[in-house]
Amino acid sequence: MKTQTRNPTDEATETRLIDTTDLFDAFAARRRQYALAYLTQHRVPVSITDLAAYIARQERETPTGPYSTDDQYERVLVALCHVHLPKLADIGLLQYDTDTELVELLVDSHVLVPYLELADIDHLTLDVGVDNDADTGTD
């Protein structure tokens, strides 16, 4: 089964097919779930540091180990750069520019909402309290 996704930045409404198995694989890790939830709330590219800070805050709300705040942030940042963002980019859900360190969702967010709900991630009430000059909240 294929899920049709449309790239919101493509004016020609090019349709790309993403395999459902790939979507479930994308949601197999909690950090990828948090990343995709955060990106569905931002229509502009976001900084990987903002994304990592958000995920580290989410993980602090549930006990994950005896790590300090800085340790947790660094662990998240490294995992995002080396594991999670490349995987999501390979699937075709996002674009990660290693030069600018910006991440951008490539699919319409409504495609991801049902999966976020299945993963029990509340995509509508995300804590997006990260300083983000690119997102003015005027969606």
C-alpha positions as CSV (number, residue, x, y, z in Angstrom):
1,M,0.0,0.0,0.0
2,K,1.3,3.4,-1.0
3,T,0.5,6.7,0.7
4,Q,0.4,9.7,-1.7
5,T,2.2,12.8,-0.4
6,R,2.5,16.1,-2.0
7,N,5.5,18.3,-1.6
8,P,4.2,21.7,-0.4
9,T,7.1,23.6,-2.0
10,D,6.5,22.3,-5.5
11,E,4.0,24.4,-7.4
12,A,3.5,21.7,-10.0
13,T,1.8,19.5,-7.3
14,E,4.2,16.6,-8.0
15,T,2.9,13.5,-6.2
16,R,5.5,11.2,-4.6
17,L,4.6,7.8,-3.3
18,I,5.9,6.7,0.1
19,D,5.5,3.1,1.1
20,T,3.4,2.6,4.2
21,T,6.1,0.3,5.6
22,D,8.5,3.2,5.4
23,L,6.1,5.5,7.2
24,F,5.8,2.9,10.1
25,D,9.6,2.6,10.1
26,A,9.8,6.4,10.4
27,F,7.5,6.3,13.5
28,A,9.4,3.3,15.1
29,A,11.6,5.6,17.2
30,R,10.2,8.1,19.7
31,R,12.7,10.8,18.7
32,R,11.6,10.6,15.1
33,Q,8.0,10.9,16.3
34,Y,8.9,14.0,18.2
35,A,10.8,15.4,15.3
36,L,7.9,14.9,12.8
37,A,5.4,16.3,15.3
38,Y,7.5,19.4,15.8
39,L,8.0,19.8,12.0
40,T,4.3,19.5,11.3
41,Q,3.8,22.7,13.3
42,H,6.4,24.7,11.3
43,R,6.0,25.6,7.7
44,V,9.5,27.0,7.4
45,P,12.8,25.3,7.8
46,V,13.8,24.9,11.5
47,S,17.2,24.8,13.1
48,I,18.5,21.4,14.1
49,T,19.4,23.0,17.5
50,D,15.8,24.1,18.1
51,L,14.6,20.6,17.1
52,A,17.1,18.9,19.4
53,A,16.2,21.2,22.3
54,Y,12.5,20.4,21.8
55,I,13.1,16.7,21.8
56,A,15.4,16.9,24.9
57,R,12.7,18.8,26.7
58,Q,10.1,16.1,25.8
59,E,12.4,13.4,27.0
60,R,13.0,15.1,30.3
61,E,9.3,14.9,31.0
62,T,9.7,11.1,31.1
63,P,12.6,9.5,33.0
64,T,15.2,8.3,30.5
65,G,18.3,8.0,32.7
66,P,20.6,9.9,35.0
67,Y,21.7,12.4,32.4
68,S,22.2,16.2,32.9
69,T,20.2,18.5,30.7
70,D,23.3,19.3,28.6
71,D,24.1,15.6,28.3
72,Q,20.6,14.9,27.1
73,Y,20.6,17.7,24.6
74,E,24.0,16.5,23.2
75,R,22.8,12.9,22.9
76,V,19.7,14.0,21.1
77,L,21.7,16.3,18.7
78,V,24.1,13.5,17.8
79,A,21.4,11.0,17.3
80,L,19.4,13.4,15.1
81,C,22.4,14.2,12.9
82,H,23.7,10.6,12.5
83,V,20.6,8.4,12.7
84,H,17.1,10.0,12.7
85,L,17.3,12.9,10.2
86,P,19.2,10.8,7.5
87,K,16.6,8.0,7.9
88,L,13.6,10.5,7.5
89,A,15.3,12.1,4.6
90,D,15.9,8.8,2.9
91,I,12.2,8.0,3.3
92,G,11.4,11.3,1.7
93,L,9.6,13.0,4.6
94,L,12.1,15.8,5.2
95,Q,15.1,17.6,3.9
96,Y,18.1,18.1,6.1
97,D,20.7,20.6,4.9
98,T,24.0,19.8,6.7
99,D,25.6,23.1,5.6
100,T,22.9,25.3,7.1
101,E,21.8,22.8,9.7
102,L,18.1,23.4,8.7
103,V,15.4,20.8,8.6
104,E,12.2,21.1,6.5
105,L,9.2,18.9,6.2
106,L,8.7,17.8,2.6
107,V,5.2,16.4,2.9
108,D,1.9,17.9,3.8
109,S,1.5,17.7,7.6
110,H,-2.0,16.2,7.3
111,V,-0.4,13.1,5.9
112,L,1.5,12.6,9.2
113,V,-1.3,13.4,11.6
114,P,-3.0,10.0,11.7
115,Y,0.4,8.4,12.4
116,L,1.1,10.9,15.1
117,E,-2.2,10.1,16.7
118,L,-1.5,6.4,16.5
119,A,1.9,7.1,18.2
120,D,0.0,9.0,20.9
121,I,1.8,12.3,20.1
122,D,-0.4,15.2,20.5
123,H,0.5,17.2,17.4
124,L,-1.9,20.1,18.2
125,T,-0.6,21.0,21.6
126,L,3.1,20.7,21.1
127,D,5.4,22.6,23.4
128,V,7.1,24.9,20.8
129,G,8.5,27.3,23.3
130,V,11.9,27.3,21.6
131,D,13.2,30.7,20.5
132,N,12.6,30.5,16.7
133,D,12.9,33.7,14.8
134,A,11.8,32.0,11.6
135,D,8.4,31.0,12.9
136,T,6.3,34.0,13.8
137,G,3.2,32.0,14.7
138,T,1.3,33.6,11.8
139,D,0.4,30.4,9.9
